[in-house]
Amino acid sequence: MLEILTITLPIFLLIGAGFLAAFSGLVSRDNMQGIATFVMYFALPSLLIRALTATPLEEALNVGYLLAYGLGSVLVFAVGLTLSRWRGHSLDAAAIHALGMSAANSGFIGYPVAVMVIGAPAAIFMALNMVVETMLIIPVALTLAEASRHNGGGFSRVVRKTLARLSRNPVLIGLLIGVTLALTGWQLPGPVSQSVDMLAEAAGPAALFTIGGMLHGLKVRGMAADMGQVVIGKLLLHPLAVLAFFLLLPDADPLMIAAGLLFACAPMISVYPLFGKQFGQGDTSAAALMVGTLASFLTISLMIWLLTLFGLLPL
């Protein structure tokens, strides 16, 4: 267990440092937003570009991983949507709940954990996860949420707006640049490549510090049922669903299974409260992010122990 803590504790110490910086006033909320913008628009895209150009494309585009992780995420999304609708929520609220249960914080928490556990391949698996999240789960959730606020013929307009928003997503742009470079074999000029490497190295620490800063000021009150559904769905149901589909794959690589489960154990995406606020779920999504992030210290540590116990992750 001590070996596991040496992996997970530095991650959450960095989160704690960000929280203390915000709590003490050393870093203001605007400053913290600036760091988050740096991570989202520069560091994470650079990390994806480096990962996709450093690995042969046939290895990077792991269809089995995409299928297992994607189907597991879709199943949890469907369960979350159905459960929230059964509990009497509107379609837009249900879509936001389902989004929180099925979209992991692959870039800000999943990757820093995975890279300490499995090393360099973590960047490739992060890229694959972001394909699932940015091109499937998030668009479907936002389309359903927007559609519930429009009547009849407005659905096609909602789809167009969602696609237009995604076309400006920096993570998706980074994915497309990385895939293009990998397909064509083009090389970035030396100074540009070095800059990309430097930005990529900053992604993990800066992301964790930002998460800690964002947790400061979030409050949990009067929303236990909805928050509990999102947190339990994300930290328990999502990893179980992903595991189930990995077990259905013939001759699944143990490293691939370990990576999928580590990422699935990450809490919900860091921009989850921003999506929630657009559809009247700001308080619930913010509370779920806070509780989910804190609880993930236990669930991630437990997952690393279980993966080691079953021989999927030798320490």
C-alpha positions, 0 to 999 in steps of 0.5 A, a space after each residue: 500500500 505504501 508503494 501505491 501512496 507514493 504514486 497517488 499522494 503526489 497527485 493529490 498534494 499538487 491538487 492541495 497546493 492549488 487549493 491552498 493557493 486559492 484559499 490563501 488568496 495567493 492566486 486569484 480566481 482570475 489567475 487560476 482561470 488563466 492557468 486553466 486556459 494555458 492547460 486547455 489551449 496550449 499544454 494539453 494540445 501539445 501533449 496530444 501532438 507529441 504523443 501521436 507523432 512519437 508513436 506509429 499511428 497503427 499503435 496509437 489508433 487502438 480500435 479495441 481500446 476505443 470500442 471498449 472504453 467508448 461502449 462502456 462510457 455510452 452504457 453509463 451515459 444511457 444508464 444515467 440518462 434513464 435514471 435521472 428521467 425516472 427520478 423526474 428530471 427534465 431531459 436537459 438536467 438528465 443529460 447533464 447528470 449522464 455527462 458527469 457519470 460518463 466523461 472522465 477528467 482524462 487530461 487534468 487527473 487521468 493522465 497525471 495518474 496514468 503516466 506515473 503508473 504506466 509511463 509514456 503510453 499514458 499519453 496515447 490512451 489519453 488521446 483515445 479517451 479524448 476522442 470518445 469524450 470530445 467526439 461522442 459523449 460531450 456532443 451527445 449530452 449537449 445536443 440532448 440538453 439543447 434539444 430539450 429547450 427547443 420545439 420541433 424543427 430546432 433540433 438540426 440547428 442545435 446539432 449545427 451549433 454543437 458541431 460548431 462549438 466542437 470545431 473550436 475545441 483546442 483539444 480536438 484541434 490538437 488531436 487533428 494536428 497530431 493525426 495529420 502529422 502522423 498520417 503524412 509523416 511530416 516533422 515539426 521544425 526543431 524549435 517548434 518541436 522543442 516548444 511542443 515538448 516543453 508545453 507537453 511536460 507542463 500539462 500534468 502539474 499545471 492541470 492538477 494545480 488548476 483542479 485544486 484552485 477550482 475546488 476552492 469555494 465550491 459548496 455542497 448543500 441540499 443536493 445529495 441525491 443528484 450529486 450522489 448519483 453522479 459521483 457514484 456513477 462516475 467513480 464506480 459504475 463507469 470503471 465497472 462498465 469499461 472493465 466489462 467491455 474490455 473483458 469481452 475483447 479477445 486477448 486484451 492487452 493487460 496494459 490496455 485494460 489497466 490504462 482504461 480503468 485508471 482513466 475511468 476512475 478519474 472524476 468528471 471533466 473539470 468543465 463539468 460545472 460550466 456545462 451544468 450552469 448552462 442548464 440550471 445544474 450549476 450547483 449540483 455539477 460543482 458539488 459533484 466535481 468537488 466530492 468526486 475529485 476528493 473521493 477519487 483519491 480513495 478510488 484511484 488508490 484502490 484501483 491501483 491496488 486491485 490492478 496490482 493484485 490481479 497482475 495487470 499492473 506490476 509495481 
